[in-house]
Amino acid sequence: NVKNESQLSFGVPLECLTDVLLNYSSSIFDLSTHQGKAASALSNDGLSGFLCFENSDLVLERYALAVLNASVHFKSSNWGRASNCHGFGAPAVRTTCTNDTITSLVLGIDVVDQLGTIPTELALLSNLDHLALRMNVFEGSIPSELGLFPRLASMELWECGLSGTIPTELGSISNLSALALATNGLTGTIPTELGRLKLMGLWLSENQLTGPIPSELGTLESSLVTLDLNNNTLSGEIPSELLALSALRSCTLGTNNFTGGLAPAICTV
C-alpha cells in the first residue's frame, strides 16, 4: 500500500524496519493500529535506525514497548530518548538491561493514561525475567502469548482490571517462580497446568474463579511457599494433595465455597 507507506515518513531506511517487523505484523503501515503507530514512532526516533543495522532483536524490543505505549499512553514519559535501555520511556516504564537486552520491565504505579489492552507483542521481549504491570488499569484479558516467555521468573499483573480466564499457556513458562494475578476480574478455573511449574508464590485472591483447587498444585511440594486463593468462588473439597506442600509458610483459602477436605494446618479457610 504505497499511500500508507508514504504517510509514515520513515526517518530510517524503510526496508530495514519492514524486514524486521513484517515478520511479526502486517499492520505496520496502517496508522490506525497500535502496530502502525509504533512502527511510525520507531522510524523517526533517531535510535532504531542504528539498532536496525546492528541488532534486529533490539529493534523488536523497542517495537514491543512502542506498541504498549500506543495501546495505553503513559502519563509521564520521555519516550524515545536514548537512555534507560535504549530509551524505553522512563519514568513511566522502568527497564533493566543485561548485555544490551531487556531483562526486566516494570511500569510505575498508575501510569496508564487510557484504557487499553496488554499487547501480545510483549512476548517479543524474549529475555525478560521480570514483568510487573501491577496497579495499572487495562481492559481485556491476559494474552495467551505471555506463556511464550522462555526465561520469565516473575509475573505481576495484580490489580490491573483484567477479565477472562487464566491462560493455560502460563503453565509453559518453565522458569516461573512467582505468579501474582490477584485483585482482577478473572473467571473460570485455576489451570491444572500451573502444577508443572516450580512456583514459590501463587497469588490469585480477589477474583471470580470457580471450580475446585487443582490437585496438581500438590506437585509443588518442595517449592510453594505462599498460596493465596482468598475471596473467589472456588468449590468442592480441598484436595488432600495440598498436605504434601512441605515448603508452605503462608496459605489463605477463605471466602470460597469449599465443601470439605483437609487443608494444611498453616492454611486459613
Secondary structure, DSSP 8 states (H G I E B T S, - for coil): -HHHHHHT--SS-HHHHHHHHTTT-S-TT-TTSHHHHHHHHHHTSSSHHHHHHH-HHHHHHHHHHHHHHHHH-BSSB-TT-S-HHHH--TBTEEEEEETTEEEEEEE-TT-B-S-----GGGGG-TT--EEE--S----SB--GGGGG-SS--EEE--SS--EEE--GGGGG-TT--EEE--SSEEES---GGGGGS--SEEE--SS--EE---GGGGGGTTT--EEE--SSEEEEEE-GGGGG-TT--EEE--SSEEEEE---TTEE-
